[in-house]
Amino acid sequence: MTFNIEKFSGSEFNYPVIDIKVPTLEQFFEEDELAIWQVKGLTGYELAKVNEAIKLNKDVASIISGISSEVNSEKIDAIKEALGINDTSPDDLVRRLSALVLASVSPEITQEIAVKLADSFPTVFYLLTNKIFELTGDGKSLGESKASGEIVTSEAV
């Protein structure tokens, strides 16, 4: 079997957007909306950024610790906590936080929200990030990006 380079290079690929039911977070959605979080897989560039986040987390933690001797340490601690930055954070957590920020389609979130979700609703956080890594491993699909019709629920966790 030969890999058809022309066919591959002429193809258009997109990630499907997956709806994940998050009934645990229902109180944070509008009354008339379903509690659904949409995610997609990561591109190669995004996956590299996720992997780089581990090193960046440790570097930033060191820099902030150096600055904290000159600045009010309470403010520095608050900033570090909000961003989930410290040199003792497990690498897996840092990787997942970064992935959730990059792969959340709706809602689009910040690092601070990802940290709060991981801290407040860890099972939902892991459900979402596991699905992101699964989609990333599956790769993109041929054609237009459409919802796959698949709905994953956090109740199954």
C-alpha positions as CSV (number, residue, x, y, z in Angstrom):
1,M,0.0,0.0,0.0
2,T,1.2,3.4,-0.9
3,F,0.3,6.6,0.9
4,N,-1.4,8.9,-1.6
5,I,0.3,12.3,-1.0
6,E,-1.8,14.2,-3.6
7,K,-5.0,13.0,-2.0
8,F,-3.8,13.9,1.5
9,S,-2.4,17.3,0.6
10,G,-5.6,18.2,-1.3
11,S,-7.9,17.2,1.5
12,E,-9.5,19.6,4.0
13,F,-9.5,18.6,7.6
14,N,-11.5,19.9,10.6
15,Y,-12.2,18.8,14.1
16,P,-15.7,17.9,15.0
17,V,-17.1,19.9,17.9
18,I,-18.4,17.6,20.6
19,D,-21.2,18.5,23.0
20,I,-20.6,17.3,26.6
21,K,-23.5,17.4,29.0
22,V,-22.3,18.9,32.3
23,P,-25.4,18.8,34.6
24,T,-23.3,19.5,37.6
25,L,-22.7,23.0,36.2
26,E,-26.4,23.6,35.3
27,Q,-26.7,26.5,37.7
28,F,-24.1,28.5,35.7
29,F,-26.0,28.3,32.4
30,E,-29.0,30.4,31.4
31,E,-32.3,29.0,32.4
32,D,-33.4,28.2,28.8
33,E,-30.1,26.6,27.8
34,L,-28.9,23.0,28.2
35,A,-25.8,22.6,30.4
36,I,-23.5,21.7,27.5
37,W,-19.7,22.4,27.2
38,Q,-18.4,22.2,23.6
39,V,-14.8,20.9,23.0
40,K,-12.6,20.0,20.1
41,G,-9.3,18.2,19.6
42,L,-6.0,20.1,19.6
43,T,-3.9,20.8,16.5
44,G,-0.2,20.0,16.5
45,Y,0.6,23.6,17.3
46,E,-1.8,23.7,20.2
47,L,-0.6,20.3,21.5
48,A,3.0,21.7,21.5
49,K,1.7,24.7,23.4
50,V,0.1,22.4,26.0
51,N,3.3,20.5,26.4
52,E,5.3,23.7,26.7
53,A,2.9,25.0,29.4
54,I,4.6,22.6,31.9
55,K,8.0,24.3,31.4
56,L,6.5,27.7,31.3
57,N,4.6,27.1,34.5
58,K,7.8,26.3,36.3
59,D,9.7,29.2,34.7
60,V,7.0,31.7,35.6
61,A,6.7,30.4,39.2
62,S,10.4,31.0,39.6
63,I,10.3,34.5,38.1
64,I,7.3,35.4,40.3
65,S,9.0,34.1,43.4
66,G,12.0,36.3,42.6
67,I,9.8,39.3,42.2
68,S,7.8,38.6,45.3
69,S,10.6,39.7,47.5
70,E,10.2,43.2,46.1
71,V,6.4,43.3,45.9
72,N,3.6,42.7,48.4
73,S,3.7,38.9,48.6
74,E,-0.1,38.7,49.2
75,K,-0.7,40.2,45.8
76,I,1.8,37.8,44.2
77,D,0.2,34.8,45.9
78,A,-3.2,35.9,44.7
79,I,-2.0,36.2,41.1
80,K,-0.3,32.8,41.3
81,E,-3.4,31.2,42.7
82,A,-5.7,32.7,40.1
83,L,-3.5,31.5,37.3
84,G,-2.8,28.1,38.9
85,I,0.9,28.8,38.8
86,N,3.3,27.3,41.3
87,D,6.3,25.0,41.0
88,T,4.6,22.2,42.9
89,S,1.6,21.9,40.5
90,P,1.5,18.4,38.9
91,D,2.5,18.4,35.3
92,D,-0.7,16.6,34.4
93,L,-2.8,19.4,35.9
94,V,-0.8,22.1,34.1
95,R,-1.2,20.2,30.8
96,R,-4.9,19.7,31.3
97,L,-5.5,23.4,32.2
98,S,-3.8,24.5,29.1
99,A,-5.7,22.0,26.9
100,L,-9.0,23.1,28.3
101,V,-8.4,26.7,27.6
102,L,-7.3,26.0,24.0
103,A,-10.0,23.4,23.1
104,S,-13.1,24.8,24.7
105,V,-15.3,26.0,21.9
106,S,-18.2,27.1,24.0
107,P,-17.8,28.6,26.5
108,E,-14.4,30.1,25.6
109,I,-12.5,30.3,28.8
110,T,-9.4,31.8,30.4
111,Q,-6.7,30.2,32.4
112,E,-8.3,31.5,35.6
113,I,-11.7,29.9,34.8
114,A,-10.0,26.6,34.0
115,V,-8.2,26.7,37.3
116,K,-11.4,27.4,39.1
117,L,-13.2,24.6,37.3
118,A,-10.5,22.1,38.1
119,D,-10.6,23.1,41.8
120,S,-14.3,23.3,42.2
121,F,-15.5,20.5,39.8
122,P,-12.6,18.1,39.3
123,T,-14.6,15.3,37.8
124,V,-16.2,17.6,35.2
125,F,-12.7,19.0,34.5
126,Y,-11.2,15.6,33.9
127,L,-14.2,14.5,31.8
128,L,-13.7,17.5,29.5
129,T,-9.9,17.2,29.2
130,N,-10.1,13.4,28.7
131,K,-12.5,14.0,25.8
132,I,-10.2,16.7,24.4
133,F,-7.2,14.3,24.4
134,E,-9.3,11.5,22.9
135,L,-10.4,13.8,20.1
136,T,-6.8,15.0,19.6
137,G,-5.7,11.3,19.3
138,D,-8.4,10.6,16.8
139,G,-7.2,13.4,14.6
140,K,-9.3,15.7,12.3
141,S,-12.1,14.5,10.0
142,L,-12.4,15.1,6.3
143,G,-14.7,18.0,5.3
144,E,-16.5,20.7,7.1
145,S,-16.5,21.1,10.8
146,K,-19.8,20.0,12.2
147,A,-21.0,18.8,15.5
148,S,-20.7,15.0,15.5
149,G,-24.0,14.5,17.1
150,E,-22.3,12.7,19.9
151,I,-23.2,14.0,23.4
152,V,-21.1,12.8,26.3
153,T,-22.4,13.3,29.8
154,S,-20.6,13.8,33.0
155,E,-23.2,11.6,34.7
156,A,-21.3,8.6,33.3
157,V,-18.2,9.4,35.3
